[in-house]
Amino acid sequence: MRKEVREKGWNDLKTNDSWATFKILSEFVMGFERMSRIGPCVSIFGSARLKPDNKYYQLATEIAQKIVENGYGVITGGGPGVMEAGNKGAHLAGGTSVGLNIALPFEQHDNPYIDHDKSLDFDYFFARKVMFVKYSQGFVVMPGGFGTLDELFEAITLIQTKKIAKFPIILVGTEFWEGLLDWVKSTLDKKFFTISPEDIDLLHLVDTSEEAVQIINEFYAKYSLSPNF
């Protein structure tokens, strides 16, 4: 692959980029058309590597069930682990179960709990991320890796810069998230002053499904449901 790239001239590379815009556009059109019909949903993020016997897989399933019971659907990345748990909980509760799948060389494959008409496939992470933000009424963030952190900080940045409307961002698992939050407060806020103190208030740390759903319900008791972008 590296040899093939080296043999291409600059004009060849630029031409490939130009044609890629059509593929990118097709993903946005497909996403907007299909996601616009799903109704109010909450996105659940977390590691693809957690197995069904993991307590956070089980907690994600429970949270998803309660989210559906409170009138929302569930959106996940469509793969295994916590994503599967979120779709499973929504499916068991009889609610909307959406999967935004991404083509990856490892880890990712469709889970069996996505509604058959609500499984979307993406090649581009940035197109997929727009769908999460645009069509979610809240983020529930379980323990995960770099992809989970990417989605988390993307949402914080967009809200903090007022590029999208504010929505609840819920971190589940004190043992997992507490160290990161302590670093954000002590280093970013108090030592280097690279964030505003109120930015930290965008995040809610919980350990139970009841707490997670309560935050969502309390938020929308004060604010109307509204689309982003």
C-alpha positions in Angstrom: 0.0 0.0 0.0 2.8 2.4 0.8 4.5 1.7 -2.5 1.2 2.4 -4.3 0.9 5.7 -2.6 4.5 6.7 -3.3 4.0 6.0 -7.0 1.0 8.3 -7.4 1.7 11.9 -8.3 0.3 14.9 -6.6 -2.4 15.4 -9.3 -3.5 11.7 -8.9 -3.9 12.2 -5.2 -5.9 15.4 -5.6 -8.1 13.7 -8.2 -8.9 10.9 -5.8 -9.8 13.4 -3.1 -12.2 15.1 -5.5 -14.0 11.8 -6.3 -14.2 10.9 -2.6 -16.5 13.9 -2.0 -19.3 12.0 -3.8 -18.9 9.0 -1.4 -18.8 11.4 1.6 -21.9 13.2 0.3 -23.7 9.9 -0.1 -23.1 9.0 3.5 -24.5 12.3 4.7 -27.6 12.1 2.5 -28.2 8.4 3.6 -27.7 9.3 7.2 -29.9 12.4 7.2 -32.8 10.7 5.3 -32.9 7.6 7.6 -32.1 9.2 10.9 -34.6 12.0 10.5 -37.4 9.4 11.0 -36.1 7.7 14.2 -37.6 10.1 16.8 -36.0 11.3 20.1 -33.0 9.0 21.0 -30.2 8.8 23.4 -26.7 7.6 22.3 -24.8 5.0 24.4 -21.1 4.8 23.9 -18.5 2.4 25.3 -15.9 -0.3 24.6 -16.4 -2.9 21.9 -14.3 -5.3 24.0 -16.5 -5.7 27.1 -18.2 -9.2 27.2 -21.8 -10.0 28.4 -20.5 -11.1 31.8 -18.9 -7.6 32.4 -20.8 -5.5 34.9 -20.8 -2.5 32.6 -22.2 -4.5 29.7 -25.0 -5.5 32.0 -25.4 -1.9 33.3 -25.6 -0.5 29.7 -28.4 -3.0 29.0 -30.3 -1.9 32.0 -29.8 1.8 31.2 -31.0 1.3 27.6 -34.1 -0.4 28.9 -34.9 2.5 31.2 -34.2 5.0 28.5 -36.8 3.3 26.3 -39.3 3.0 29.2 -39.0 6.8 29.6 -39.9 7.5 26.0 -36.6 7.6 24.0 -34.9 5.3 21.6 -31.3 4.2 21.7 -28.5 4.8 19.3 -25.2 3.0 19.4 -22.2 2.4 17.2 -23.8 -0.9 16.1 -21.0 -3.2 17.1 -20.2 -5.6 20.0 -19.5 -4.9 23.6 -21.3 -1.9 25.2 -22.8 -1.1 21.8 -24.5 -4.5 21.7 -25.6 -4.0 25.3 -27.3 -0.7 24.5 -29.1 -2.2 21.5 -30.1 -5.2 23.5 -31.6 -3.2 26.2 -33.6 -1.1 23.7 -34.7 -4.3 21.9 -35.8 -6.0 25.1 -37.9 -3.0 26.1 -39.5 -2.8 22.7 -38.1 0.5 21.7 -36.2 2.0 18.8 -32.8 0.4 18.4 -30.4 2.2 16.0 -26.9 1.0 15.0 -24.4 3.3 13.2 -21.8 0.8 12.1 -18.3 1.7 10.9 -16.1 -0.4 8.6 -13.0 -1.4 10.7 -10.3 -4.0 10.3 -11.0 -5.4 13.8 -13.6 -5.4 16.6 -16.5 -4.1 14.6 -19.4 -6.2 13.3 -23.2 -5.7 13.5 -24.9 -6.9 16.6 -28.2 -8.8 16.4 -30.3 -6.3 18.4 -30.5 -3.5 15.9 -33.9 -2.8 14.2 -33.6 -4.2 10.7 -34.5 -0.9 9.2 -32.2 1.1 11.5 -28.8 -0.3 10.8 -26.6 2.2 8.9 -23.1 1.5 7.6 -20.4 4.2 7.3 -16.9 4.3 5.9 -16.1 7.8 7.4 -15.9 8.4 11.1 -16.7 12.1 10.7 -19.9 11.4 8.9 -21.0 8.9 11.5 -20.1 11.3 14.3 -22.4 14.0 12.8 -25.3 11.5 13.0 -24.6 10.8 16.7 -24.6 14.5 17.6 -27.4 15.7 15.3 -29.9 13.0 16.3 -29.2 12.4 20.0 -30.9 14.0 22.9 -28.2 13.0 25.3 -25.0 10.9 25.5 -24.5 8.1 28.0 -20.8 7.3 28.1 -19.8 3.9 29.5 -16.1 2.8 30.1 -14.3 2.6 26.8 -11.2 3.4 24.8 -10.0 6.1 22.4 -13.1 6.0 20.3 -15.3 6.5 23.3 -13.1 9.4 24.5 -13.2 10.9 21.0 -17.0 11.0 21.0 -17.1 12.4 24.5 -14.7 15.3 23.9 -16.3 16.0 20.5 -19.6 16.6 22.2 -18.1 18.7 25.0 -16.3 20.9 22.4 -19.4 21.4 20.3 -21.5 22.4 23.3 -18.8 24.5 24.9 -18.3 26.5 21.6 -22.1 26.7 21.1 -22.0 25.0 17.8 -24.8 22.7 19.0 -27.5 23.0 21.6 -26.7 21.8 25.0 -27.7 18.2 26.0 -26.9 16.0 28.9 -23.6 14.1 28.9 -23.6 11.3 31.5 -20.4 9.4 32.5 -21.2 6.0 34.0 -18.7 4.4 36.4 -17.0 6.4 39.1 -14.1 4.0 39.2 -13.4 4.5 35.5 -14.1 8.2 35.0 -13.1 9.8 38.4 -9.3 10.0 37.6 -10.0 11.7 34.3 -12.4 14.2 35.9 -9.9 14.9 38.7 -7.2 15.7 36.0 -9.5 17.9 34.1 -10.3 19.9 37.2 -6.8 20.1 38.7 -4.8 20.5 35.5 -7.0 22.0 32.8 -9.0 24.3 35.1 -7.0 25.2 38.2 -3.3 24.8 37.0 -3.2 25.8 33.3 -6.6 27.7 33.0 -7.2 26.1 29.6 -11.0 25.6 30.2 -13.6 27.6 32.1 -14.9 26.2 35.4 -18.4 26.0 34.0 -17.3 23.6 31.2 -16.9 20.9 33.9 -20.6 21.3 34.7 -21.5 19.8 31.3 -20.5 16.4 32.7 -22.5 14.2 35.1 -20.9 11.3 36.9 -23.2 8.4 37.9 -23.1 4.8 38.9 -26.7 3.6 38.4 -29.3 3.4 35.7 -31.7 5.3 37.8 -29.3 8.3 38.2 -28.6 8.3 34.4 -32.2 8.4 33.4 -33.1 10.9 36.1 -30.5 13.4 34.7 -32.1 13.1 31.2 -35.6 13.5 32.5 -34.7 16.5 34.7 -32.9 18.2 31.8 -35.9 17.9 29.4 -38.3 19.0 32.1 -36.5 22.4 31.8 -35.5 22.4 28.1 -37.5 21.5 25.0 -36.3 18.7 22.7 -34.6 20.3 19.8 -32.4 19.1 16.8 -28.8 20.1 16.6 -27.1 21.9 13.6 
